[in-house]
Amino acid sequence: MPKKAHQSSIRKALISLIILITGICLSLSISVSTYLSIREQKQLKTNKLIILSEIIAFDAGKSVLNNDRKTEEKRLKSFEKIPLIKNIHIYSIEKSTQKPIFFISFNAKKTPPVPIKINSVAELITPRITGNYIELTRPIYDGKNLIGHIYIRGSLESLDIYIKKKIFIDILLTLLISVVVYFITIRVQRRIAGPIEQLSMLLQDVSKNHNYDVRAKRTDIQEITALSNNLNIMLSRTRKQLTRHEKDKQEIKRLNQNLEEKVNQRTIALREANQELLSTLERMHQYQTQIVENEKMASLGQMVAGVAHEVNTPIGLGITSSTLLQDKLSNIQTSFNEKKLTSNQLKLFIDEGIENLELIYRNLNRAADLIANFKKVAVLKDDGINTHINIYKLINNVLISIQSEIVVRNPEVIINCSPHLMVLSKAEPLQQVFQQLIMNSIVHGFVTNKNNKIYFDIDLTANQLTIVYSDNGQGVSGSIKHNIFDPFITSKRGQGASGLGMHLAYNLVTQTLGGKIIFDLEEKHGARFIITIPQVKNT
């Protein structure tokens, strides 16, 4: 059984609230008043002590200058009648060292002496209150020359007496105000609680007897009158609602007689429609698989064409250089046979021959590297077997294989990844995903060939490979942003784009690699894709 909640009446709550508010206000008012009064009293006593110290310093100037301790001692005894002053020290300035030394002191009756304050002369220029005492110092001048210092210590005992009296008066005043407020609260709560009790009895009658025809009476309190009016409106609407509810029950009973037959008819029709829909979906899946395979082959063809273009360049340069070298050699042979060969001709031939051979060597090496990289990227088959992959090298190999396509926009590719990061995964799906993302930026993202950038941010944590691909292009149109991975979705329909590239990338990541690819909808500068591949082991 749930524990019964604690209940309180309006009478008690109103009295408690008003007394609490009054008490808080009085406490704050008295506290602030007492604090300000104490601070003012301290300031008054400090000012008074400053004035007395200035007078003592002025009178002590002649005695310090003449080294007349007896005269000054008699003058200081006159301050016994001032309760504020407890201790006075006078220090003179030694002429040789220009440092203060003790000259004379004064201690009030029943007041112990205080230690010499020579080292605190400079600090106590500003008065300091410690406990019940005020300490300060003042310089003694003879004209413009500093000849000494005065230290004075005053008592705040009279302030404690003042505080106790004020607190006593404040407590009496608080009690008196609390009593007055209590009686005023009693009158107020009677005026408010009476009409509320009448409304409570009315609601009990309605709840018990279901008598919705009764009405609450008006009162002389505006808020309770408004509550009564709203209650009367609620009772009137409830009566109308009950009448309408009875009519609705009859109508529902009539409608339910034919509902079961209609449901059976709709169930049969829905079953037939679902069967037809399943057949259609199966055919669409077959078409989709075929289209995806065609797109993969087209992507591979673009890569092969790009590599062929890149290989033709160094081979062409090598053929040109070898032909030129052959012509130079023929000229040298002719000059040699005719015995017209000079040392300058031979030297020029040797220099040009070395230069051409180096050019042939460099371009043949470049062609060999391109073919090797192409073999690494293009010859791999998706046989479902994981292999050791260097992610950094894989991205570079992809860039080399499609160099002829990306040179149109000439982007700067920034790879934020360790060159030695090795993972165990499937190479061909990864290179196809990278190739598709890069081509998507080239075709759809970049408008000009200036200041274009592509970023690969790669991280391996907790056996999960995270690849963040982004560019600084024009971004993705809002009309296709939410379904960018759907098939046949493209911003360049009729311009040679099929709309299957990102769908292919999605299938490769989610199905072949078992990961996730997300398009960042919040990115406002370019496009940003987040790829996560689980169960990838760092090697």
C-alpha positions as CSV (number, residue, x, y, z in Angstrom):
1,M,0.0,0.0,0.0
2,P,1.5,3.4,-1.0
3,K,2.4,5.7,1.8
4,K,-0.1,8.5,2.4
5,A,1.3,11.9,1.4
6,H,1.5,14.5,4.1
7,Q,-1.3,17.0,3.8
8,S,-1.6,20.6,5.1
9,S,-4.5,23.0,5.2
10,I,-4.6,26.4,3.5
11,R,-5.1,28.0,6.9
12,K,-1.8,26.6,8.3
13,A,0.0,27.1,5.0
14,L,-1.1,30.8,4.7
15,I,-0.1,31.6,8.3
16,S,3.3,29.8,8.0
17,L,4.0,31.5,4.6
18,I,3.3,35.0,5.8
19,I,5.2,34.6,9.1
20,L,8.1,33.0,7.2
21,I,8.2,35.9,4.6
22,T,7.9,38.4,7.4
23,G,10.7,36.7,9.4
24,I,13.0,36.6,6.4
25,C,12.4,40.2,5.5
26,L,12.9,41.3,9.1
27,S,16.1,39.2,9.4
28,L,17.5,40.6,6.2
29,S,16.6,44.2,7.2
30,I,18.0,43.9,10.7
31,S,21.1,42.1,9.4
32,V,21.8,44.7,6.8
33,S,21.0,47.6,9.2
34,T,23.3,46.1,11.9
35,Y,26.1,45.5,9.4
36,L,25.9,49.0,8.1
37,S,25.7,50.5,11.6
38,I,28.7,48.5,12.8
39,R,30.7,49.5,9.8
40,E,29.7,53.2,10.3
41,Q,30.7,53.0,14.0
42,K,34.0,51.4,13.1
43,Q,34.7,54.1,10.5
44,L,33.8,56.8,13.0
45,K,36.1,55.5,15.6
46,T,38.9,55.1,13.0
47,N,38.4,58.6,11.9
48,K,38.5,59.8,15.5
49,L,41.7,57.9,16.1
50,I,43.2,59.4,12.9
51,I,42.4,62.9,14.1
52,L,43.9,62.2,17.6
53,S,47.0,60.7,16.0
54,E,47.4,63.8,13.8
55,I,47.2,66.1,16.9
56,I,49.7,63.9,18.8
57,A,52.1,63.9,15.9
58,F,51.9,67.7,15.6
59,D,52.5,68.3,19.3
60,A,55.3,65.7,19.5
61,G,57.4,67.3,16.7
62,K,59.1,69.8,19.0
63,S,59.8,67.2,21.8
64,V,61.3,64.8,19.3
65,L,63.4,67.5,17.7
66,N,64.8,68.6,21.1
67,N,65.0,65.1,22.5
68,D,62.7,66.2,25.4
69,R,61.1,63.0,26.6
70,K,59.8,64.4,30.0
71,T,57.7,67.0,28.4
72,E,56.3,64.6,25.9
73,E,55.6,62.0,28.6
74,K,53.5,64.6,30.6
75,R,51.6,65.5,27.4
76,L,50.8,61.8,26.7
77,K,49.4,61.2,30.2
78,S,46.6,63.7,29.4
79,F,45.1,61.0,27.0
80,E,44.2,58.7,30.0
81,K,40.8,60.3,30.1
82,I,40.1,59.2,26.5
83,P,38.9,55.5,26.6
84,L,39.5,55.1,22.9
85,I,43.3,55.3,23.2
86,K,45.1,52.3,24.8
87,N,48.7,52.5,23.6
88,I,50.9,55.2,22.1
89,H,54.5,54.9,20.8
90,I,56.7,57.7,19.5
91,Y,59.7,56.8,17.3
92,S,62.4,59.3,16.3
93,I,64.6,59.1,13.2
94,E,68.2,58.4,13.9
95,K,70.3,60.8,12.0
96,S,73.2,58.5,11.1
97,T,71.0,55.5,9.8
98,Q,67.8,57.4,9.0
99,K,65.9,54.5,10.6
100,P,63.2,54.9,13.3
101,I,64.2,54.2,17.0
102,F,62.1,54.1,20.1
103,F,61.5,57.5,21.7
104,I,58.7,57.2,24.3
105,S,55.5,55.3,24.9
106,F,52.2,55.6,26.7
107,N,49.9,52.8,28.0
108,A,46.4,53.4,29.4
109,K,45.5,52.0,32.9
110,K,45.0,48.3,33.1
111,T,46.4,48.0,29.5
112,P,49.5,45.9,28.9
113,P,52.2,47.4,26.7
114,V,52.5,46.3,23.1
115,P,55.7,45.3,21.3
116,I,57.6,48.0,19.4
117,K,56.2,48.5,15.9
118,I,59.2,49.9,14.2
119,N,59.1,47.3,11.3
120,S,55.4,48.0,10.7
121,V,55.5,51.8,10.5
122,A,55.0,51.8,6.7
123,E,52.2,49.2,6.7
124,L,50.1,50.9,9.4
125,I,49.9,54.2,7.5
126,T,46.6,52.6,6.5
127,P,44.6,51.8,9.7
128,R,44.3,48.1,10.5
129,I,41.6,46.5,12.6
130,T,42.6,43.4,14.4
131,G,40.1,41.8,16.8
132,N,38.9,44.7,19.1
133,Y,41.7,47.0,18.3
134,I,42.6,49.6,15.7
135,E,46.3,50.3,14.9
136,L,47.7,53.1,12.8
137,T,50.9,55.2,12.4
138,R,51.5,58.8,11.3
139,P,54.7,60.6,10.4
140,I,56.1,63.5,12.5
141,Y,57.5,66.4,10.4
142,D,59.6,69.4,11.3
143,G,58.6,71.6,8.4
144,K,59.3,69.3,5.4
145,N,61.8,67.0,7.2
146,L,60.6,63.6,8.5
147,I,61.9,63.4,12.2
148,G,59.8,60.5,13.5
149,H,56.6,58.4,13.6
150,I,53.7,58.0,16.0
151,Y,52.0,54.6,16.6
152,I,48.6,54.6,18.2
153,R,46.4,51.6,19.3
154,G,42.7,52.2,20.0
155,S,40.1,50.0,21.6
156,L,36.7,48.9,20.1
157,E,35.2,47.7,23.4
158,S,32.5,50.4,23.3
159,L,31.5,49.1,19.9
160,D,30.7,45.6,21.4
161,I,28.4,47.2,24.0
162,Y,26.7,49.1,21.2
163,I,26.2,45.9,19.1
164,K,24.7,44.0,22.1
165,K,22.2,46.8,22.8
166,K,21.2,47.0,19.1
167,I,20.7,43.3,18.8
168,F,18.5,43.3,22.0
169,I,16.3,46.1,20.6
170,D,16.1,44.3,17.2
171,I,14.9,41.1,18.8
172,L,12.2,42.9,20.8
173,L,11.1,44.7,17.6
174,T,11.0,41.4,15.7
175,L,8.8,39.7,18.3
176,L,6.4,42.6,18.3
177,I,6.1,42.7,14.6
178,S,5.6,38.9,14.4
179,V,2.7,39.0,16.9
180,V,1.0,41.8,14.9
181,V,1.5,39.9,11.6
182,Y,0.1,36.7,13.1
183,F,-3.2,38.3,14.1
184,I,-3.5,40.0,10.7
185,T,-2.8,36.6,9.0
186,I,-5.6,35.0,11.0
187,R,-8.1,37.5,9.7
188,V,-6.9,37.1,6.1
189,Q,-7.0,33.3,6.1
190,R,-10.5,33.2,7.5
191,R,-11.7,35.4,4.6
192,I,-10.0,33.2,2.0
193,A,-10.5,29.7,3.5
194,G,-14.3,30.0,4.0
195,P,-15.3,30.3,0.3
196,I,-12.8,27.6,-0.6
197,E,-14.4,25.2,1.9
198,Q,-17.8,25.9,0.3
199,L,-16.4,25.1,-3.1
200,S,-14.9,21.9,-1.7
201,M,-18.3,20.8,-0.3
202,L,-19.9,21.5,-3.6
203,L,-17.4,19.3,-5.5
204,Q,-17.9,16.5,-3.0
205,D,-21.6,16.6,-3.7
206,V,-21.0,16.5,-7.4
207,S,-18.6,13.6,-7.1
208,K,-20.8,11.6,-4.8
209,N,-24.3,12.2,-6.3
210,H,-23.3,13.0,-10.0
211,N,-25.4,16.1,-9.7
212,Y,-24.1,18.3,-12.5
213,D,-26.9,20.8,-12.2
214,V,-25.7,22.6,-9.1
215,R,-23.8,25.9,-9.4
216,A,-21.3,27.7,-7.2
217,K,-22.2,31.1,-5.6
218,R,-20.3,34.3,-6.1
219,T,-18.1,35.7,-3.4
220,D,-16.5,39.1,-2.6
221,I,-13.0,37.8,-3.5
222,Q,-12.2,38.2,-7.2
223,E,-10.0,35.2,-7.7
224,I,-12.4,32.8,-5.9
225,T,-15.3,34.3,-7.9
226,A,-13.3,33.5,-11.1
227,L,-12.7,30.0,-9.9
228,S,-16.5,29.6,-9.2
229,N,-17.4,30.8,-12.6
230,N,-15.0,28.4,-14.3
231,L,-16.3,25.6,-12.1
232,N,-19.9,26.4,-13.2
233,I,-18.8,26.4,-16.9
234,M,-17.1,23.0,-16.4
235,L,-20.3,21.5,-14.8
236,S,-22.4,22.9,-17.6
237,R,-20.1,21.5,-20.3
238,T,-19.9,18.1,-18.5
239,R,-23.7,17.8,-18.5
240,K,-23.7,18.5,-22.3
241,Q,-20.8,16.1,-22.8
242,L,-22.7,13.3,-21.0
243,T,-25.7,13.9,-23.1
244,R,-23.6,13.8,-26.3
245,H,-21.8,10.7,-25.1
246,E,-25.1,8.8,-24.8
247,K,-25.9,9.7,-28.4
248,D,-22.5,8.7,-29.6
249,K,-22.8,5.3,-27.9
250,Q,-25.9,4.5,-29.9
251,E,-24.2,5.6,-33.1
252,I,-21.1,3.5,-32.3
253,K,-23.3,0.5,-31.6
254,R,-25.0,0.9,-35.0
255,L,-21.6,1.3,-36.9
256,N,-20.0,-1.7,-35.2
257,Q,-22.6,-4.1,-36.7
258,N,-21.0,-3.8,-40.2
259,L,-17.4,-3.3,-39.0
260,E,-16.4,-6.9,-38.9
261,E,-17.5,-7.6,-42.4
262,K,-15.6,-4.6,-43.7
263,V,-12.5,-5.6,-41.9
264,N,-12.6,-9.1,-43.4
265,Q,-12.9,-7.6,-46.9
266,R,-10.0,-5.2,-46.4
267,T,-7.8,-8.1,-45.0
268,I,-8.3,-10.2,-48.1
269,A,-7.5,-7.2,-50.3
270,L,-4.5,-6.3,-48.3
271,R,-3.1,-9.9,-48.5
272,E,-3.4,-9.9,-52.3
273,A,-1.7,-6.4,-52.5
274,N,1.1,-7.6,-50.2
275,Q,1.8,-10.7,-52.4
276,E,2.0,-8.5,-55.5
277,L,4.3,-6.0,-53.7
278,L,6.6,-8.9,-52.7
279,S,6.9,-10.0,-56.3
280,T,7.6,-6.5,-57.5
281,L,10.3,-6.0,-54.8
282,E,12.0,-9.3,-55.8
283,R,12.2,-8.2,-59.4
284,M,13.5,-4.7,-58.4
285,H,16.2,-6.4,-56.3
286,Q,17.3,-8.4,-59.3
287,Y,17.5,-5.3,-61.5
288,Q,19.3,-3.4,-58.8
289,T,22.0,-6.1,-58.4
290,Q,22.6,-6.1,-62.2
291,I,22.8,-2.3,-62.3
292,V,25.3,-2.2,-59.4
293,E,27.5,-4.8,-61.1
294,N,27.5,-2.7,-64.3
295,E,28.5,0.4,-62.3
296,K,31.4,-1.5,-60.7
297,M,32.6,-2.6,-64.2
298,A,32.3,1.0,-65.5
299,S,34.3,2.3,-62.5
300,L,37.0,-0.3,-63.2
301,G,37.1,0.8,-66.8
302,Q,37.6,4.4,-65.9
303,M,40.5,3.4,-63.6
304,V,42.1,1.3,-66.4
305,A,41.7,4.2,-68.9
306,G,43.3,6.6,-66.4
307,V,46.3,4.3,-65.8
308,A,46.7,3.8,-69.5
309,H,46.8,7.5,-70.0
310,E,49.3,8.0,-67.3
311,V,51.6,5.2,-68.6
312,N,51.5,6.5,-72.1
313,T,53.1,9.8,-71.0
314,P,56.4,8.5,-69.6
315,I,56.7,5.9,-72.4
316,G,56.2,8.6,-75.0
317,L,58.9,10.7,-73.4
318,G,61.2,7.8,-73.3
319,I,60.6,7.0,-77.0
320,T,61.2,10.7,-77.9
321,S,64.4,10.8,-75.9
322,S,65.7,7.5,-77.4
323,T,64.9,8.8,-81.0
324,L,66.8,12.0,-80.3
325,L,69.7,10.1,-78.9
326,Q,69.8,7.8,-82.0
327,D,69.9,10.9,-84.3
328,K,72.8,12.4,-82.3
329,L,74.7,9.1,-82.4
330,S,74.2,8.9,-86.2
331,N,75.7,12.4,-86.6
332,I,78.7,11.5,-84.4
333,Q,79.3,8.3,-86.4
334,T,79.2,10.3,-89.7
335,S,81.7,12.8,-88.4
336,F,83.9,10.0,-87.1
337,N,83.9,8.1,-90.4
338,E,84.8,11.3,-92.3
339,K,87.5,12.1,-89.7
340,K,85.8,15.4,-88.9
341,L,84.9,14.6,-85.3
342,T,86.1,17.3,-82.9
343,S,86.5,17.2,-79.2
344,N,83.7,19.8,-78.7
345,Q,81.3,17.7,-80.7
346,L,82.2,14.6,-78.7
347,K,81.8,16.4,-75.4
348,L,78.4,17.9,-76.5
349,F,77.2,14.4,-77.6
350,I,78.3,12.8,-74.3
351,D,76.5,15.5,-72.2
352,E,73.3,15.3,-74.3
353,G,73.5,11.5,-74.2
354,I,73.7,11.4,-70.4
355,E,70.8,13.8,-70.2
356,N,68.6,11.8,-72.6
357,L,69.5,8.5,-70.8
358,E,68.6,10.0,-67.5
359,L,65.3,11.2,-68.9
360,I,64.6,7.7,-70.4
361,Y,65.5,6.0,-67.1
362,R,63.2,8.3,-65.0
363,N,60.2,7.8,-67.3
364,L,60.7,4.1,-67.5
365,N,60.8,3.9,-63.7
366,R,57.7,6.1,-63.5
367,A,55.9,3.7,-65.9
368,A,57.0,0.7,-63.9
369,D,55.7,2.3,-60.7
370,L,52.4,3.1,-62.3
371,I,51.9,-0.4,-63.5
372,A,52.9,-1.8,-60.1
373,N,50.4,0.4,-58.4
374,F,47.7,-0.4,-60.9
375,K,48.3,-4.1,-60.2
376,K,47.9,-3.5,-56.5
377,V,44.7,-1.6,-56.9
378,A,43.0,-3.0,-60.0
379,V,43.9,-6.7,-60.1
380,L,42.6,-7.5,-56.6
381,K,39.4,-9.5,-56.5
382,D,36.7,-9.4,-53.8
383,D,37.0,-13.1,-52.8
384,G,35.8,-12.4,-49.3
385,I,39.3,-12.9,-47.8
386,N,40.8,-10.2,-45.7
387,T,44.4,-9.1,-46.5
388,H,46.9,-6.8,-44.9
389,I,46.4,-3.3,-46.2
390,N,48.4,-0.1,-45.8
391,I,45.6,2.5,-45.8
392,Y,48.0,5.4,-46.7
393,K,49.4,3.6,-49.7
394,L,46.0,2.3,-50.8
395,I,44.7,5.9,-51.0
396,N,47.8,7.1,-52.9
397,N,47.5,4.2,-55.4
398,V,43.8,5.1,-56.0
399,L,44.9,8.7,-56.7
400,I,47.5,7.6,-59.2
401,S,45.0,5.3,-61.0
402,I,42.5,8.1,-61.6
403,Q,45.0,10.9,-62.0
404,S,43.7,11.7,-65.5
405,E,40.2,12.3,-64.1
406,I,41.1,14.3,-61.0
407,V,43.6,16.6,-62.9
408,V,40.6,18.5,-64.3
409,R,39.9,20.1,-60.9
410,N,43.5,19.7,-59.6
411,P,42.5,19.2,-55.9
412,E,45.0,19.1,-53.0
413,V,44.5,15.7,-51.2
414,I,45.4,15.8,-47.5
415,I,45.8,12.4,-45.8
416,N,45.8,12.6,-42.0
417,C,46.9,9.1,-41.3
418,S,50.1,7.3,-40.3
419,P,52.0,6.1,-43.3
420,H,52.6,2.8,-41.5
421,L,49.0,2.1,-40.4
422,M,48.2,-1.5,-41.4
423,V,44.8,-3.2,-41.1
424,L,43.3,-6.5,-41.9
425,S,40.3,-6.0,-44.3
426,K,39.2,-6.2,-48.0
427,A,41.3,-4.1,-50.3
428,E,39.1,-4.0,-53.5
429,P,35.9,-2.7,-51.8
430,L,37.9,-0.1,-49.9
431,Q,39.6,1.2,-53.1
432,Q,36.3,1.3,-55.0
433,V,34.7,3.3,-52.1
434,F,37.7,5.8,-52.1
435,Q,37.6,6.1,-55.9
436,Q,33.8,6.8,-55.9
437,L,34.1,9.4,-53.1
438,I,36.9,11.2,-54.9
439,M,35.1,11.2,-58.3
440,N,31.9,12.4,-56.6
441,S,33.9,15.5,-55.4
442,I,35.5,16.0,-58.8
443,V,32.2,15.8,-60.7
444,H,29.7,17.3,-58.3
445,G,31.6,19.2,-55.6
446,F,34.2,21.4,-57.3
447,V,33.1,24.1,-59.6
448,T,36.6,25.6,-60.6
449,N,40.1,24.2,-60.5
450,K,41.4,26.6,-57.8
451,N,41.7,26.1,-54.0
452,N,40.1,22.6,-54.1
453,K,40.9,20.3,-51.2
454,I,40.1,16.8,-50.2
455,Y,40.7,15.4,-46.7
456,F,41.1,11.8,-45.4
457,D,41.0,11.7,-41.6
458,I,41.7,8.1,-40.5
459,D,41.7,6.7,-37.0
460,L,41.8,3.2,-35.6
461,T,40.5,2.8,-32.0
462,A,39.0,-0.2,-30.2
463,N,39.2,-2.5,-33.3
464,Q,37.2,0.0,-35.3
465,L,38.5,1.8,-38.4
466,T,37.0,5.3,-38.8
467,I,37.5,7.1,-42.1
468,V,36.2,10.7,-42.4
469,Y,36.2,11.9,-46.0
470,S,35.4,15.6,-46.7
471,D,36.0,18.3,-49.3
472,N,35.5,22.1,-49.5
473,G,33.3,22.0,-52.6
474,Q,29.8,23.5,-53.1
475,G,28.2,20.7,-51.0
476,V,25.1,18.6,-51.7
477,S,21.8,20.1,-52.8
478,G,19.1,20.1,-50.1
479,S,16.7,18.2,-52.4
480,I,18.8,15.0,-52.4
481,K,20.7,15.5,-49.1
482,H,18.4,13.1,-47.1
483,N,18.4,10.3,-49.7
484,I,21.9,10.6,-51.2
485,F,22.5,6.8,-50.9
486,D,19.3,5.9,-52.8
487,P,19.8,4.5,-56.3
488,F,19.3,6.8,-59.3
489,I,19.6,10.0,-57.1
490,T,21.8,12.6,-58.8
491,S,22.1,16.4,-59.1
492,K,23.3,16.1,-62.7
493,R,20.5,14.0,-64.4
494,G,20.8,14.2,-68.1
495,Q,24.5,15.2,-67.9
496,G,26.0,11.7,-67.9
497,A,25.5,10.9,-64.2
498,S,23.6,7.7,-63.4
499,G,23.0,8.3,-59.7
500,L,24.3,4.9,-58.7
501,G,27.8,5.9,-57.5
502,M,26.9,6.6,-53.8
503,H,24.5,3.7,-53.8
504,L,27.4,1.5,-54.9
505,A,29.6,2.9,-52.1
506,Y,26.9,2.4,-49.6
507,N,26.5,-1.3,-50.6
508,L,30.2,-1.9,-50.5
509,V,30.6,-0.5,-47.0
510,T,27.5,-2.0,-45.4
511,Q,27.3,-5.4,-47.2
512,T,30.9,-6.3,-48.3
513,L,32.8,-4.6,-45.4
514,G,30.1,-4.9,-42.8
515,G,30.4,-1.3,-41.7
516,K,28.4,2.0,-41.8
517,I,28.6,5.1,-44.0
518,I,26.9,8.3,-42.9
519,F,26.5,11.6,-44.7
520,D,26.9,14.5,-42.3
521,L,23.7,16.6,-42.7
522,E,25.0,19.4,-40.5
523,E,28.1,20.1,-42.6
524,K,27.7,23.5,-44.3
525,H,31.1,23.8,-46.1
526,G,31.4,21.0,-48.7
527,A,30.5,17.4,-48.3
528,R,31.5,15.1,-45.3
529,F,31.1,11.3,-45.1
530,I,31.9,9.2,-42.0
531,I,32.8,5.5,-42.6
532,T,33.1,3.1,-39.7
533,I,34.3,-0.5,-40.3
534,P,34.1,-2.8,-37.2
535,Q,36.3,-5.8,-36.3
536,V,39.3,-4.4,-38.1
537,K,42.6,-5.5,-36.4
538,N,45.6,-3.3,-36.2
539,T,48.6,-5.2,-37.6
